[in-house]
């Protein structure tokens, strides 16, 4: 499960040119308001920033839906994903496979087509991605919650997290 906002770098093996590290490249996985509990952490956006010095970089924003995963005997985790922004008539563009490891979740390889055979390790595949968490900036408060809102609350969408509300901020501390 991927949950939060990350910056990522990416590299396409066929380009053999280099790693694209654009500051706007983001992987975002946050539940939409009103999302059913079973759909939490099953969708994520990837905003690819374009690197003009790299021929193989792209400017795109796919929305992926996780279809399922399996772990092989070596501990490699394969995940089937579908780009919700591509119609089913273009199935070759819609479906992908990702490979990561539970002990190395910041690296993953992604296929370019609907197959997993060319994913050899989280750092060896047609597309290599390295994610790093983005630490959110604390905004300056411009309003205040009523006193009866403050305290510790339960977030029913993430019961393993502590939600603490003070006069100006809502803090959710989740277990990773």
MIPAMAR-846532 format. One line per field, with one value per residue: residue number from 1; z, y, x of N, C-alpha, C in turn. Coordinates in steps of 0.05 Angstrom, whole numbers, always signed. Atoms other than C-alpha are relative to their C-alpha. Example, Ala and Ser with C-alpha at 12.3 -4.5 7.8 and 13.67 -1.06 7.14 Angstrom:
num 1 / 2
n_Z +0 / -1
n_Y -24 / -24
n_X +18 / -16
ca_Z +156 / +143
ca_Y -90 / -21
ca_X +246 / +273
c_Z +0 / +14
c_Y +24 / +22
c_X +18 / -15
END
This chain:
num 1 / 2 / 3 / 4 / 5 / 6 / 7 / 8 / 9 / 10 / 11 / 12 / 13 / 14 / 15 / 16 / 17 / 18 / 19 / 20 / 21 / 22 / 23 / 24 / 25 / 26 / 27 / 28 / 29 / 30 / 31 / 32 / 33 / 34 / 35 / 36 / 37 / 38 / 39 / 40 / 41 / 42 / 43 / 44 / 45 / 46 / 47 / 48 / 49 / 50 / 51 / 52 / 53 / 54 / 55 / 56 / 57 / 58 / 59 / 60 / 61 / 62 / 63 / 64 / 65 / 66 / 67 / 68 / 69 / 70 / 71 / 72 / 73 / 74 / 75 / 76 / 77 / 78 / 79 / 80 / 81 / 82 / 83 / 84 / 85 / 86 / 87 / 88 / 89 / 90 / 91 / 92 / 93 / 94 / 95 / 96 / 97 / 98 / 99 / 100 / 101 / 102 / 103 / 104 / 105 / 106 / 107 / 108 / 109 / 110 / 111 / 112 / 113 / 114 / 115 / 116 / 117 / 118 / 119 / 120 / 121 / 122 / 123 / 124 / 125 / 126 / 127 / 128 / 129 / 130 / 131 / 132 / 133 / 134 / 135 / 136 / 137 / 138 / 139 / 140 / 141 / 142 / 143 / 144 / 145 / 146 / 147 / 148 / 149 / 150 / 151 / 152 / 153 / 154 / 155 / 156 / 157 / 158 / 159 / 160 / 161 / 162 / 163 / 164 / 165 / 166 / 167 / 168 / 169 / 170 / 171 / 172 / 173 / 174 / 175 / 176
n_Z +0 / +1 / -11 / -5 / +24 / +5 / +24 / +12 / +24 / +18 / +22 / +18 / +9 / +28 / +5 / -8 / -1 / -27 / -18 / +0 / -27 / +1 / -26 / -1 / +1 / -25 / -3 / -21 / -7 / -23 / +6 / +6 / -19 / +6 / +12 / -17 / -15 / +14 / +23 / -10 / +8 / +25 / +23 / -3 / +22 / +5 / +17 / +11 / +10 / +25 / -2 / +29 / +9 / +3 / +21 / -9 / -21 / +9 / -15 / -1 / -27 / -1 / -26 / +0 / -19 / -5 / +6 / -17 / -3 / -9 / -9 / +8 / -21 / -7 / -14 / +19 / +0 / +26 / -2 / +25 / -2 / +24 / +3 / +3 / +19 / +27 / +5 / +3 / +28 / +2 / -23 / +0 / -14 / -25 / -22 / -6 / -23 / -16 / -17 / -22 / -22 / -25 / -15 / +16 / +13 / +14 / +28 / +15 / +29 / +12 / +28 / +19 / +11 / -18 / -5 / -22 / +6 / +3 / -26 / -12 / -27 / -2 / +14 / +27 / +16 / +21 / -13 / -28 / -15 / -28 / -14 / -27 / -11 / -2 / -26 / +5 / -13 / -19 / +8 / -21 / -4 / +4 / -15 / -24 / -6 / -26 / -22 / -2 / +21 / -7 / -14 / +17 / +14 / +15 / +28 / +7 / +24 / -6 / -29 / -12 / -3 / -21 / +11 / -22 / +10 / -19 / +8 / +27 / +19 / -3 / +4 / +1 / -3 / +9 / -2 / +26
n_Y -24 / -26 / -20 / -27 / -14 / +4 / -10 / +23 / -1 / +22 / +5 / +20 / +15 / -3 / -26 / +2 / -27 / -9 / +0 / -25 / -9 / -26 / -5 / +4 / +28 / +7 / +23 / -7 / +20 / -8 / +7 / -21 / -1 / +17 / +25 / +23 / +8 / +20 / -13 / -16 / +9 / +16 / -18 / -20 / -18 / -5 / -24 / +1 / -26 / +3 / -9 / -6 / +11 / +29 / +8 / +20 / -9 / -4 / -19 / +15 / +3 / +23 / +7 / +29 / +16 / +25 / +23 / +23 / +4 / +26 / +0 / +25 / +13 / -18 / -24 / -21 / -5 / -8 / -12 / -7 / -26 / -9 / -29 / -6 / -21 / +12 / +16 / +29 / +7 / -1 / +16 / +1 / -24 / -2 / +18 / +0 / +16 / -13 / +19 / -13 / +18 / -11 / -11 / -23 / -11 / -25 / +5 / +20 / +2 / +1 / +8 / -19 / +13 / +17 / +24 / -2 / +16 / -16 / -13 / +18 / -9 / -27 / -20 / +10 / +4 / -21 / -27 / +2 / -22 / -1 / -19 / -10 / -15 / -29 / -9 / -23 / -25 / -7 / -26 / -20 / +0 / -25 / +3 / +17 / +19 / -4 / +15 / +28 / +17 / +8 / +25 / +23 / +10 / +25 / -1 / +26 / +9 / +9 / +5 / +4 / -26 / -18 / -26 / -20 / -26 / -22 / -24 / -9 / +21 / +28 / +17 / +29 / +15 / +27 / +20 / +9
n_X +17 / -13 / +18 / -11 / -10 / -28 / -14 / -13 / -16 / +6 / -19 / +8 / -24 / -4 / -12 / -29 / -10 / -5 / +22 / +14 / +5 / +15 / +12 / +29 / +8 / +12 / +17 / +19 / +20 / +16 / +27 / +18 / +21 / +22 / -9 / +5 / -24 / -16 / -14 / -22 / -26 / +1 / -3 / -21 / -7 / -29 / -4 / -27 / -11 / -16 / -28 / -5 / -26 / +2 / +19 / +19 / +18 / +28 / +17 / +24 / +11 / +17 / +13 / -1 / +16 / -14 / +18 / -8 / -29 / -9 / -27 / -13 / -16 / -23 / +9 / +7 / +28 / +10 / +27 / +14 / +13 / +14 / +2 / +28 / +4 / -2 / +23 / -6 / -6 / -29 / -9 / -29 / -9 / +15 / -9 / -28 / -9 / -21 / -16 / -14 / -5 / +9 / -23 / -11 / +24 / -4 / -8 / +16 / -2 / +27 / +0 / +12 / +23 / +15 / -15 / -20 / -23 / -25 / -6 / -20 / -4 / +11 / -17 / -5 / +24 / +2 / +1 / -9 / +10 / -9 / +17 / -8 / +23 / -1 / +8 / +17 / -5 / +21 / +12 / +6 / +29 / +15 / +25 / -3 / +22 / +13 / -13 / +10 / -11 / -27 / -4 / -7 / +23 / -5 / +6 / +11 / -12 / -28 / +2 / -26 / -13 / +10 / +8 / +0 / +8 / -4 / +16 / -5 / -9 / +8 / -24 / +5 / -25 / +7 / -21 / -8
ca_Z +0 / -18 / +25 / +25 / -24 / -54 / -101 / -152 / -204 / -264 / -319 / -381 / -399 / -474 / -471 / -436 / -428 / -354 / -295 / -298 / -232 / -242 / -178 / -200 / -207 / -154 / -133 / -92 / -57 / -12 / -5 / -37 / +11 / +15 / -12 / +12 / +63 / +18 / -37 / +8 / -17 / -82 / -127 / -139 / -185 / -217 / -244 / -290 / -298 / -365 / -367 / -432 / -433 / -434 / -497 / -459 / -407 / -410 / -387 / -364 / -305 / -303 / -248 / -230 / -197 / -163 / -188 / -143 / -121 / -108 / -75 / -104 / -65 / -67 / -33 / -97 / -97 / -165 / -171 / -230 / -243 / -293 / -317 / -306 / -356 / -415 / -446 / -450 / -526 / -515 / -466 / -486 / -457 / -399 / -359 / -327 / -277 / -220 / -181 / -113 / -48 / +22 / +49 / -6 / -19 / -45 / -110 / -162 / -234 / -280 / -346 / -408 / -429 / -397 / -376 / -318 / -353 / -364 / -291 / -260 / -196 / -167 / -202 / -267 / -313 / -372 / -325 / -259 / -206 / -139 / -90 / -29 / +19 / +17 / +85 / +84 / +101 / +162 / +140 / +179 / +212 / +192 / +232 / +296 / +313 / +368 / +436 / +433 / +369 / +402 / +429 / +403 / +351 / +313 / +237 / +215 / +148 / +182 / +251 / +262 / +262 / +319 / +300 / +345 / +335 / +369 / +360 / +291 / +261 / +250 / +258 / +236 / +260 / +222 / +232 / +173
ca_Y +0 / +69 / +124 / +197 / +244 / +229 / +262 / +213 / +206 / +162 / +131 / +92 / +36 / +44 / +117 / +101 / +176 / +189 / +199 / +252 / +290 / +345 / +378 / +372 / +296 / +271 / +205 / +219 / +167 / +197 / +173 / +216 / +242 / +192 / +135 / +66 / +37 / -21 / +28 / +65 / +58 / +24 / +86 / +133 / +191 / +198 / +268 / +260 / +324 / +333 / +339 / +376 / +349 / +277 / +250 / +195 / +239 / +250 / +300 / +258 / +246 / +174 / +152 / +80 / +30 / -29 / -95 / -144 / -167 / -229 / -243 / -293 / -339 / -285 / -233 / -193 / -161 / -156 / -111 / -107 / -36 / -4 / +68 / +94 / +150 / +101 / +67 / -9 / -8 / +9 / -47 / -48 / +23 / +12 / -45 / -47 / -88 / -61 / -96 / -74 / -107 / -100 / -87 / -34 / +2 / +66 / +33 / +0 / -21 / -13 / -47 / -9 / -60 / -111 / -160 / -174 / -216 / -159 / -137 / -168 / -128 / -62 / -27 / -67 / -60 / -17 / +41 / +51 / +96 / +119 / +153 / +196 / +223 / +296 / +329 / +376 / +448 / +473 / +528 / +592 / +590 / +642 / +615 / +575 / +513 / +519 / +493 / +432 / +408 / +402 / +338 / +268 / +240 / +174 / +175 / +119 / +115 / +102 / +72 / +58 / +132 / +182 / +245 / +305 / +371 / +434 / +506 / +514 / +447 / +375 / +326 / +254 / +209 / +144 / +80 / +59
ca_X +0 / +24 / -6 / +17 / +51 / +119 / +168 / +196 / +250 / +242 / +283 / +262 / +311 / +300 / +321 / +388 / +396 / +390 / +344 / +290 / +287 / +234 / +210 / +137 / +139 / +92 / +60 / -2 / -44 / -96 / -167 / -220 / -273 / -330 / -288 / -311 / -263 / -242 / -219 / -170 / -99 / -121 / -112 / -54 / -36 / +32 / +47 / +107 / +148 / +182 / +259 / +276 / +347 / +322 / +289 / +255 / +220 / +144 / +91 / +33 / -14 / -40 / -89 / -75 / -122 / -89 / -119 / -82 / -13 / +27 / +94 / +143 / +191 / +247 / +203 / +190 / +121 / +86 / +24 / -24 / -48 / -96 / -93 / -164 / -152 / -145 / -205 / -211 / -205 / -131 / -117 / -43 / -37 / -85 / -53 / +16 / +56 / +98 / +153 / +177 / +198 / +169 / +239 / +254 / +187 / +219 / +243 / +199 / +202 / +142 / +126 / +107 / +55 / +8 / +62 / +110 / +162 / +212 / +212 / +275 / +283 / +257 / +315 / +314 / +255 / +231 / +215 / +251 / +220 / +249 / +202 / +217 / +165 / +148 / +145 / +85 / +94 / +56 / +8 / -1 / -69 / -120 / -179 / -191 / -232 / -284 / -259 / -305 / -270 / -202 / -174 / -162 / -209 / -217 / -212 / -258 / -223 / -155 / -168 / -94 / -78 / -83 / -120 / -106 / -141 / -116 / -142 / -111 / -90 / -112 / -54 / -60 / -4 / -7 / +32 / +73
c_Z +0 / +11 / +8 / -26 / -1 / -23 / -13 / -23 / -17 / -23 / -17 / -11 / -30 / -7 / +6 / +1 / +28 / +16 / -1 / +29 / -1 / +26 / +1 / -2 / +27 / -3 / +24 / +4 / +26 / -6 / -6 / +22 / -8 / -13 / +18 / +12 / -16 / -24 / +9 / -8 / -25 / -25 / +6 / -26 / -3 / -19 / -9 / -9 / -23 / +5 / -29 / -10 / -5 / -21 / +10 / +23 / -12 / +17 / +0 / +29 / +1 / +28 / +0 / +21 / +4 / -4 / +18 / +1 / +8 / +7 / -8 / +23 / +8 / +15 / -19 / -1 / -27 / +4 / -28 / +4 / -27 / +1 / -5 / -21 / -29 / -3 / -5 / -28 / -5 / +23 / +2 / +14 / +28 / +23 / +1 / +23 / +14 / +16 / +21 / +21 / +26 / +15 / -15 / -14 / -15 / -29 / -12 / -30 / -11 / -29 / -17 / -13 / +21 / +4 / +22 / -6 / -1 / +25 / +15 / +29 / +2 / -14 / -28 / -14 / -21 / +11 / +29 / +14 / +29 / +13 / +26 / +11 / +0 / +28 / -4 / +16 / +19 / -7 / +24 / +4 / -4 / +13 / +23 / +2 / +26 / +21 / +1 / -23 / +7 / +15 / -19 / -11 / -14 / -30 / -9 / -26 / +5 / +30 / +13 / +4 / +24 / -13 / +23 / -12 / +22 / -11 / -29 / -20 / +7 / -6 / +0 / +1 / -6 / +4 / -27 / +0
c_Y +25 / +20 / +25 / +12 / -4 / +16 / -25 / +8 / -24 / -2 / -23 / -14 / +4 / +27 / +1 / +28 / +9 / +1 / +28 / +7 / +28 / +4 / -4 / -29 / -9 / -26 / +6 / -22 / +9 / -7 / +24 / +1 / -17 / -27 / -24 / -10 / -20 / +12 / +17 / -13 / -17 / +17 / +19 / +15 / +0 / +24 / -1 / +28 / -5 / +11 / +6 / -10 / -30 / -6 / -18 / +10 / +7 / +21 / -13 / -2 / -24 / -3 / -30 / -12 / -26 / -23 / -24 / -3 / -28 / +3 / -26 / -10 / +17 / +25 / +23 / +2 / +11 / +11 / +6 / +26 / +6 / +31 / +7 / +22 / -11 / -19 / -29 / -8 / +2 / -15 / -1 / +25 / +1 / -15 / +0 / -19 / +15 / -21 / +17 / -22 / +12 / +13 / +24 / +14 / +26 / -4 / -19 / +3 / -3 / -9 / +21 / -11 / -18 / -26 / +5 / -13 / +16 / +16 / -20 / +6 / +28 / +22 / -9 / -7 / +23 / +28 / -4 / +26 / -1 / +22 / +8 / +17 / +30 / +8 / +25 / +24 / +6 / +27 / +18 / +1 / +28 / -1 / -20 / -18 / +8 / -18 / -29 / -18 / -10 / -26 / -22 / -13 / -26 / +6 / -27 / -11 / -11 / -3 / -4 / +26 / +14 / +26 / +19 / +27 / +21 / +25 / +7 / -22 / -27 / -16 / -29 / -14 / -29 / -19 / -10 / -30
c_X +17 / -20 / +15 / +8 / +30 / +10 / +13 / +18 / -6 / +20 / -12 / +25 / +5 / +14 / +30 / +13 / +7 / -26 / -13 / -8 / -13 / -14 / -31 / -9 / -9 / -15 / -17 / -20 / -14 / -29 / -17 / -22 / -24 / +7 / -7 / +26 / +18 / +16 / +23 / +26 / +0 / +4 / +23 / +4 / +30 / +1 / +29 / +8 / +19 / +29 / +9 / +27 / -1 / -22 / -22 / -19 / -28 / -13 / -27 / -10 / -19 / -12 / -2 / -18 / +15 / -20 / +5 / +30 / +6 / +30 / +13 / +18 / +25 / -9 / -7 / -31 / -8 / -29 / -10 / -15 / -13 / -2 / -29 / -5 / +2 / -24 / +7 / +6 / +31 / +12 / +31 / +12 / -12 / +13 / +31 / +5 / +21 / +14 / +14 / +6 / -10 / +23 / +13 / -23 / +5 / +9 / -21 / +5 / -28 / +2 / -12 / -25 / -12 / +15 / +20 / +26 / +26 / +7 / +18 / +5 / -13 / +16 / +6 / -25 / -2 / -2 / +8 / -9 / +11 / -16 / +12 / -23 / +4 / -10 / -17 / +8 / -23 / -10 / -3 / -30 / -13 / -28 / +5 / -24 / -14 / +13 / -10 / +9 / +27 / +1 / +7 / -25 / +7 / -8 / -9 / +11 / +29 / +1 / +27 / +15 / -12 / -6 / -3 / -6 / +6 / -15 / +3 / +6 / -12 / +25 / -8 / +27 / -6 / +24 / +7 / +5
END
